[in-house]
Amino acid sequence: MFWILGFSAFAVFLGIAAVGFLVLIISFFMGEIFDFGDHSFEHHFDAGDGVSFMSGRVLSVFVTAFGSFGAIGTHLGYNIGLSTVMGLAGGLAFGGMIYLFASFLYGQQASTDASISELAGRKGQVSVAIPKGGVGQVRCMLGQTAVEKIARAKDGGEIPANSLVMIEEVVGDTIVVRKAE
């Protein structure tokens, strides 16, 4: 059975699968292939965080599976309509699996968004000595992340390096500390 310009349906489905697979391989080595050209494009809408059904990898897996399952259908002797339905079902199944897997991986990412206001009441260690009436630097843990912040002594006194301190309050980007007892 010859279809478009003398190509068989089997060849057309294999061509579709090959194009999808080629795009998938290119995006594997070069990153998301459809992210080009966005450096000078201004837009005022938000697609939200997370994985999209329209992601290049999800779409290329869909196209690859569509072509592959369509080719399998024509090879088994089914007509073009049924082979197309098989391709759609296979594409949706495999594209959906990739979407769910990518969503799972995205959900497992740890957030490093920590508010500086969460530092109040925590202990830290002076990494750069705080001179009398001046500022130094204090290191403390915020979750699993080490945070270094500009600090000044609550009483305006001097606090030497490596001293343990208690963070009393947060004022802008500066923390106010006192020596820990």
C-alpha positions as CSV (number, residue, x, y, z in Angstrom):
1,M,0.0,0.0,0.0
2,F,1.6,3.3,-1.1
3,W,0.7,6.4,0.6
4,I,2.3,9.9,0.3
5,L,4.5,10.3,-2.8
6,G,5.1,6.7,-3.1
7,F,6.2,6.0,0.5
8,S,4.5,3.2,2.4
9,A,2.7,3.9,5.6
10,F,5.3,1.8,7.4
11,A,8.1,4.1,6.0
12,V,6.2,7.2,7.0
13,F,5.7,6.0,10.6
14,L,9.3,4.9,10.8
15,G,10.3,8.4,9.6
16,I,8.2,10.1,12.3
17,A,9.8,7.8,14.9
18,A,13.3,8.6,13.6
19,V,12.7,12.4,13.7
20,G,11.3,12.1,17.3
21,F,14.3,10.0,18.3
22,L,16.8,12.4,16.7
23,V,15.3,15.3,18.6
24,L,15.4,13.3,21.8
25,I,19.1,12.4,21.2
26,I,20.0,16.0,20.4
27,S,18.2,17.3,23.5
28,F,20.1,14.7,25.6
29,F,23.4,16.0,24.5
30,M,22.6,19.7,24.1
31,G,19.9,20.4,26.7
32,E,16.3,21.4,26.1
33,I,16.2,22.0,22.3
34,F,13.3,24.4,22.3
35,D,14.8,26.9,24.7
36,F,16.7,28.7,22.0
37,G,15.8,32.3,21.2
38,D,14.3,33.3,24.5
39,H,17.1,35.7,25.4
40,S,15.5,38.7,23.6
41,F,11.9,37.7,23.8
42,E,9.8,39.6,26.3
43,H,6.6,38.0,27.6
44,H,4.2,38.8,30.4
45,F,2.9,35.4,31.2
46,D,4.0,32.6,33.5
47,A,4.0,28.9,32.7
48,G,4.5,28.0,36.3
49,D,7.1,25.8,37.9
50,G,7.5,22.1,37.1
51,V,7.4,19.9,34.1
52,S,5.2,20.8,31.1
53,F,3.4,18.4,28.8
54,M,4.9,20.6,26.1
55,S,8.4,20.0,27.2
56,G,10.7,19.1,24.3
57,R,11.6,15.7,25.8
58,V,8.0,14.7,26.5
59,L,7.0,15.7,23.0
60,S,9.9,13.9,21.4
61,V,9.2,10.7,23.3
62,F,5.5,11.1,22.2
63,V,6.5,11.5,18.6
64,T,9.0,8.6,18.8
65,A,6.4,6.3,20.3
66,F,3.7,7.4,17.9
67,G,5.9,6.6,14.9
68,S,7.1,3.3,16.4
69,F,3.6,2.0,17.4
70,G,2.2,3.2,14.1
71,A,5.0,1.3,12.3
72,I,4.3,-1.8,14.4
73,G,0.6,-1.6,13.5
74,T,1.2,-1.3,9.7
75,H,3.8,-4.2,10.0
76,L,1.1,-6.4,11.6
77,G,-1.2,-5.6,8.7
78,Y,-3.6,-3.1,10.3
79,N,-4.9,-0.3,8.2
80,I,-3.6,3.3,8.5
81,G,-6.5,4.4,10.8
82,L,-6.0,1.6,13.3
83,S,-2.2,2.0,13.1
84,T,-2.6,5.8,13.8
85,V,-4.8,5.0,16.8
86,M,-2.1,2.5,18.0
87,G,0.5,5.3,17.5
88,L,-1.6,7.8,19.5
89,A,-2.1,5.3,22.3
90,G,1.6,4.4,22.5
91,G,2.6,8.0,22.2
92,L,0.3,9.1,25.0
93,A,1.4,6.2,27.2
94,F,5.1,6.7,26.8
95,G,4.9,10.5,26.8
96,G,2.7,10.3,29.9
97,M,5.3,8.0,31.6
98,I,8.1,10.4,30.8
99,Y,5.9,13.3,32.1
100,L,5.2,11.5,35.4
101,F,8.8,10.5,35.9
102,A,10.0,14.0,35.2
103,S,7.4,15.4,37.6
104,F,8.5,12.9,40.2
105,L,12.1,14.0,39.8
106,Y,11.1,17.7,39.9
107,G,9.2,17.1,43.1
108,Q,12.3,15.6,44.7
109,Q,14.4,18.7,44.3
110,A,15.3,20.4,47.5
111,S,14.4,24.0,47.8
112,T,17.2,26.4,48.8
113,D,14.8,29.2,49.3
114,A,15.3,30.1,52.9
115,S,14.1,33.3,54.4
116,I,16.7,35.3,56.3
117,S,14.1,35.9,59.0
118,E,14.4,32.2,59.9
119,L,17.8,32.9,61.3
120,A,16.5,34.6,64.5
121,G,16.9,32.4,67.5
122,R,19.6,30.2,65.9
123,K,23.2,29.7,67.0
124,G,26.1,30.6,64.7
125,Q,29.8,31.0,64.7
126,V,31.7,34.2,64.1
127,S,33.8,33.7,60.9
128,V,35.1,37.3,60.7
129,A,35.6,39.0,64.0
130,I,33.1,41.7,64.9
131,P,35.0,44.8,66.1
132,K,33.7,47.2,68.7
133,G,30.9,49.2,67.1
134,G,31.5,47.5,63.7
135,V,30.4,44.6,61.7
136,G,31.8,41.1,61.0
137,Q,30.5,37.9,59.6
138,V,28.7,35.0,61.2
139,R,28.1,31.5,59.7
140,C,25.1,29.4,60.7
141,M,23.1,26.5,59.4
142,L,19.7,27.1,57.8
143,G,18.3,23.6,57.1
144,Q,21.1,21.8,55.3
145,T,22.7,25.0,54.0
146,A,25.5,27.0,55.6
147,V,24.7,30.7,55.5
148,E,27.2,33.5,56.0
149,K,25.7,36.9,57.0
150,I,27.0,40.3,57.9
151,A,26.6,40.7,61.7
152,R,27.0,43.3,64.4
153,A,27.0,42.8,68.2
154,K,23.8,43.7,70.0
155,D,25.7,45.5,72.8
156,G,28.1,47.1,70.3
157,G,31.0,45.2,71.8
158,E,33.7,43.1,70.2
159,I,33.2,39.4,69.5
160,P,36.3,37.5,68.4
161,A,36.4,35.0,65.5
162,N,35.3,31.4,66.1
163,S,33.1,32.6,69.0
164,L,29.6,31.0,69.3
165,V,26.8,33.5,69.1
166,M,23.0,33.6,69.3
167,I,21.2,35.4,66.6
168,E,18.9,37.9,68.3
169,E,17.2,39.6,65.3
170,V,17.4,40.3,61.6
171,V,17.6,43.9,60.4
172,G,17.6,44.1,56.6
173,D,20.5,42.0,55.4
174,T,22.3,42.3,58.7
175,I,21.9,40.0,61.7
176,V,22.2,41.2,65.3
177,V,24.0,38.7,67.6
178,R,25.2,38.2,71.2
179,K,27.7,35.9,72.6
180,A,26.2,32.5,73.4
181,E,26.4,31.3,77.0
